[in-house]
Amino acid sequence: MDDLGNWVEDEARLKGMSVGFFKGLFKARSPIAFHHLLQGFPTMVTGEMNEDLTATISDEEIRKAVFSLGARKAPGPDGFSGKFYRKYWDTVGETLCREIKDFFETASMPEGWNDTHIVMVPKVDHPENIGQFRPISCCNFRYKIISKIMATRLKKWTPSIVSELQTAFTSGRLIQDNIIIVHEVLHHFKNHKLGNRRDMMLKLDMKKAYDMVDWECLETLLRRYGFNDKWCRWVSSCIRTVRFSVLFNGEASETFCPSRGIRQGDPLSPFLFILMSNALTFLVDKAVSEDRIKGIKLNTRCPIITHCLFADDTVIFGKANTQEAGRIVEIINEYGAITGQEVNINKSSVFFSANVPTEEKNDIITHIGFAPTNCHSKYLGVPTEWGNSKKETFYFLIQRMEKMGEAWKSLLLSHGGKEVLLKAVIQAIPSFIMCLFLLPVSLTKKMDSLLSNFFWSGSMQKSSLHWCSKEILCAPKSEGGLGFRSFRDFNLALLAKQAWRLLTTPNALWSRLLKGLYFPRGNFLTAKKGSKPPWIWASLWESRLVVNLGAVRVIGSGDDSWIDQDPWVPSLHKASIQSGPQDHIRVNSWIDQEGRKWNYDMIQGQVSSSEMDAILRIPIGEMDSKDFWAWKLNENGVFTVKTAYHAVHLASTESQTIANMEKWKWMWNLDIPPKLKFFVWRCAKNGLATKEKLFQRKCSPNSICQVCQCPIESLVHCLFLCDHARESWTTIFPSLPIPAQSTAFLDWLYSLKDVIHARAMSHVIFLCWNIWKARNECVFKNRIPWHPNVIMRTYKDLTEWTTCPRMPLLCSPSPQLRGAHSLTSPPPSNHNFVIHCDGSFLNDSQPAAYGVVVINHHGQVCDGRADTLLCSTPFEAETKALLEGLKLAQEYGTECVVQSDCQTLVKALNQDSRSWPWRGAAWIGTMVSILRANPQIKVKAVARKFNVRADWVARSLARSSLPDDWISVLDLISDFL
């Protein structure tokens, strides 16, 4: 529809309208003086940041950018996608790297690299005008490499540059943070019916936010931030050299050059936008400091909240009066003058606390021009209001799942295909909502039912026979299920992720808000639910049980952990002291500060003997190390939804025996097609539609086998004992044992793995499959099974499977084997000493030990250390050994290589990350400090065959058989180790 309301169908006119629309959209506004509005804008970019941002580009950095960009994403005007550059990297890589380096040296964009197709994606189901399309930019892949490199460098520093009130595209911040703040405020508004403190919230919708970014403003802001000239020139070249053409029905229009706007589809655009949007934070903070606006404060313990940003989604809080509303409008207008942004009045709204009189509401609405909120209002995709039925509030999730399922109904998918789609698409639909709200049980049960219906019948609306229960479908594959997620358990695991962030990031704005409201004197694990809490807080509080399953407090100095409250003893049930002192005492009171060890005399008598033993095995960090939270269900202490889900699911179901788990793992790894794996699974669960099972479910008048008229057609009879089945087995596998009626199918199949080779195992399963198909042809097509046909089909299927090309697997390098060879490592010529470290942990009932052996440049043992220690795992013994080795190297004060055969530990020390294994983390922190202070010390991982001397020392001491003069005799016995 054109500007006059006339419907247009002519393709040429439509193309002309599209080009005209985007020319107007990307045309710069008339110049506006805005520099005075940025007086006092803070410099956030340091010299260190600038050096890192503009450092010399390496070939490896370019290669990483190429391989991190989507290989199959739509190409730009030159037609080359990421797949081309990946596949032919060896051919084009050198030339491409040279051209990209030229750009970063000269800030001159090569001709044609920044050409861009605009693709129009509809924002509504039935668009009627061009404004209802979203312009997505298809940039040339060569340009996107440049943009990706810049975006990757900038992303590292955005948390330090951008205000904490902006949660988009910033590490450590999530969209849920803003939603929690807004919902807590709205809950406060709803219940705040009395008093003189009247509050309001303005929800702003920005019109074409990316497309209306003013280039001059962006460049000015970058300089105000403190970005150096080199970086600013790079950015200017990226945004000012664009040439657009509109892609209409596959044909590109004429090209035109924009004079404002940044592109959706450019990797750098999100970061440029949040840097620009920080101008609003500056203006709001300035107004607060000048006492022009107040913001809101939910109680005396809560922080003042003035606004929240998620990219262009903006919320501003203030006092509900016309004076403050007018000042907020002034700030919005100033922000628009600086950045070129415009508020969409029709889509913006205002919320009021319940005690604001109607007349005052009307005055404010008239003054600002925003519409009042309605019952269908949403913020960041989440409803802001709901009625008495929580199920009805989120019933749109059910409707979305049903719509998706109906679209797939005509695809005639196999069970393997259904499994992939259900796991990848359907189970992801409610994930965003389930991160914030504990959905009603009736709703999650309905979701489980829809999933089961589609899996067994191919339709979510139509129910059919379910040959296995929902509980079996949701069990892990290693326990005989199909690995679908129970929506209820998954809901709790997703909530636990947000709760874990609440526990581990107490300084975030949303965390401080919840702490001020619900647990001002403790932490999340000790919080109370409260009376009539908002839905989000009630949901997070329910997830405490999940967090408690994996939360553990790792002791550093012990200053920030409480003996009676925190779960700080990981080897105990719930990791908490049950018989300790009732007083509120910190853990550091039980630590001997001089020796940095547990004060045995102080602890004795206050706890039970088992608790005493568990405490003495906990590693203690240095006095300056911090206590921190770790997720004990993950080796590196990092919370993952996967481990949380398995913990919840394990707590609510019976666990399988290890023997059964081995059988299931073996079955899923068989070299057979996915549909046959599903067939074997159904056989193992006795879930085939035999006449016996149909009769038991009252779906058949009898249980008679239609092939041989046997009275009961069981699974074993159908696949092995029926006439055509027996003849098939006798012909192909005459000596193979046939299972008895009472034998479980998987037990029989597993028993064959030591009798026949892998190809024969595949042959067995293909034969079972074809026997079953022949039986079905008899039932549904009245074709009498003939065993030669069954045998022929089996050989044909097996041959096709074994000869078909397979997708190459991404193989990881083989880990170093800890073999017991008698070789020792040759002394490196470039270092004065090589220090070998190893730990030995036999069991919990006796002390562990460590051994440190120093080799000089002649290859001789010249020094060493060995001692016993109390710990809970072999990893902790290895960690203590390496720590003592580093301390010894530090004493030498010269070049040393410290070696350990613990690959995980060495990797944790050498990587630039805080993601360490949580066990022994206090010691690892000390080691990292030593390495930073002593760059001449290097840590290296070696195979055990090169570490036999330290290994012998540690094992001998653990067995109390280490001689006193072990340093002097070690060289003599090295050849015999």
SULLIN-V965163 format. One record per backbone hydrogen bond with DSSP energy under -1.0 kcal/mol. CO is the residue of the C=O (numbers start at 1). NH is the residue of the N-H. If there is no record, write none. Layout:
BEGIN
co	nh
CO	NH
CO	NH
END
This chain:
BEGIN
co	nh
2	5
6	2
10	14
11	15
12	16
13	17
14	18
15	19
16	20
17	21
18	22
19	23
20	24
21	25
22	26
24	27
26	259
34	37
35	38
36	39
38	41
46	50
47	51
48	52
49	53
50	54
58	62
59	63
60	64
61	65
62	66
63	67
64	68
65	69
71	83
76	79
81	85
82	86
83	87
84	88
86	89
88	92
89	93
92	96
93	97
94	98
95	99
96	100
97	101
98	102
99	103
100	104
101	105
102	106
103	107
110	113
112	115
114	243
116	245
117	138
118	247
119	136
121	134
129	132
130	133
132	123
134	121
136	119
138	117
140	144
141	145
142	146
143	147
144	148
145	149
146	150
147	151
148	152
149	153
150	154
151	155
154	157
154	158
157	160
157	161
158	162
163	166
165	309
170	173
174	177
175	179
176	180
177	181
178	182
179	183
180	184
181	185
182	186
183	187
184	188
185	189
186	190
187	191
188	192
189	354
191	193
192	355
198	320
199	353
200	318
201	351
202	316
203	349
204	314
205	344
208	212
210	213
210	262
213	261
214	218
215	219
216	220
217	221
218	222
219	223
220	224
221	225
222	227
225	44
225	45
228	232
229	233
230	234
231	235
232	236
233	237
234	238
235	239
236	240
243	116
244	256
245	118
246	253
248	251
251	248
256	244
263	266
264	137
266	269
268	272
269	273
270	274
271	275
272	276
273	277
276	279
277	280
278	282
279	283
280	284
281	285
282	286
283	287
284	288
285	289
286	290
287	292
288	291
296	305
299	302
305	296
306	317
308	315
309	167
310	313
313	310
314	204
315	308
316	202
318	200
319	321
321	325
322	326
323	327
324	328
325	329
326	330
327	331
328	332
329	333
330	334
331	335
332	336
333	337
334	338
335	339
336	340
339	214
342	207
343	345
344	347
348	371
349	203
350	373
351	201
353	356
357	361
358	362
359	363
360	364
361	365
362	366
363	367
364	368
365	369
371	350
374	377
377	384
379	382
382	379
389	393
390	394
392	395
394	397
395	399
396	400
397	401
398	402
399	403
400	404
401	405
402	406
403	407
404	408
408	411
414	418
415	419
416	420
417	421
418	422
419	423
420	424
421	425
421	426
422	427
428	431
430	434
431	435
433	436
433	437
437	439
440	444
441	445
442	446
443	447
444	448
445	449
446	450
447	451
448	452
449	453
450	454
451	455
452	456
453	457
454	458
469	473
470	474
473	484
475	483
476	479
476	481
477	480
486	490
487	491
488	492
489	493
490	494
491	495
492	496
493	497
494	498
495	499
496	500
497	501
498	502
499	503
500	504
501	505
505	508
508	512
509	513
510	514
511	515
512	516
513	517
514	518
515	519
523	526
524	527
534	538
535	539
536	540
537	541
538	542
539	543
541	544
543	547
544	548
547	550
547	551
550	632
552	630
554	628
556	621
558	588
561	587
562	566
566	568
567	553
569	572
572	575
573	576
575	569
583	585
585	563
586	589
587	590
588	591
590	599
592	596
592	597
597	592
598	600
599	603
600	604
603	606
608	612
609	613
610	614
611	615
612	616
615	618
622	625
628	554
630	552
631	634
634	637
635	918
637	631
640	644
641	645
642	646
643	647
644	648
645	649
646	650
647	651
648	652
657	661
658	662
659	663
660	664
661	665
662	666
663	667
664	668
665	669
667	670
670	672
673	677
674	678
675	679
676	680
677	681
678	682
679	683
680	684
681	685
682	687
683	686
688	690
690	694
691	695
692	696
693	697
694	699
695	698
703	713
705	709
710	705
712	714
713	692
714	718
715	719
716	720
716	721
717	722
722	726
723	727
724	728
725	729
726	730
727	731
728	732
729	733
733	736
740	743
744	748
745	749
746	750
747	751
749	752
750	753
752	755
752	756
757	761
758	762
759	763
760	764
761	765
762	766
763	767
764	768
765	769
766	770
767	771
768	772
769	773
770	774
771	775
772	776
773	777
774	778
775	779
776	780
777	781
777	783
786	789
786	790
787	791
788	792
789	793
790	794
791	795
792	796
793	797
794	798
795	799
796	800
797	801
798	802
799	803
800	804
809	811
817	819
833	897
834	855
835	899
836	853
838	851
840	849
848	869
849	840
850	867
851	838
852	865
853	836
854	862
855	834
856	859
860	856
863	854
865	852
867	850
869	848
873	877
874	878
875	879
876	880
877	881
878	882
879	883
880	884
881	885
882	886
883	887
884	888
885	889
886	890
887	891
888	892
889	893
895	833
896	938
897	835
898	940
899	837
900	942
901	903
902	906
903	907
904	908
905	909
906	910
907	911
911	913
914	916
918	921
920	924
921	925
922	926
923	927
924	928
925	929
926	930
927	931
928	932
929	933
930	934
934	937
936	896
938	898
940	900
943	946
944	947
947	951
948	952
949	953
950	954
951	955
952	956
953	957
954	958
955	959
956	961
957	960
963	966
965	969
966	970
969	973
973	976
974	977
END
